[in-house]
Amino acid sequence: MPALTPEARQAWIDRERKMVLTTTSADNVPNAIWILCAELVDGDKFVIANNSMHKTLKNIDDGCKASLLFIAPEREAYQVKGTIEHHRDGPVFDDMKRWLNPNYPGKSAILLNIEEVYYGAERVV
């Protein structure tokens, strides 16, 4: 799987806290949600805590792809696109529970596998 560039990795470390996760339904209706709880894992995937997702989980379970948008310190956006998986238990879920603040419910874990990365309009991965 493609990994983040060093510049994108640094932007991830320094990013603004709020991010946007976007999915689409089986009939191509987009759905975008704010997320706060996500971690970069092994440089080529993101784990996102499901603290209260509904339409997003349905879209994931129906096999959609997704994009994650985060804002770099210079106020430019990085958009990561790829396949997405829903983990209700197992190693991905257990790892998410390890780093997630216990004040959040962490009902399940979402795994976004990086396929493409854009910095603004420029594809960087």
ABEGO torsion letter per residue (X at the ends): XBBBBAAAAAAAAABBABBBBBBBBAAGBBBBBBBABBBBBGGABBBBBBABBAAAAAAAAAGBBBBBBBBBAAGBBBBBBEBBBBBABEAAAAAAAAABBAABAGABBBBBBBABBBBEABBAX
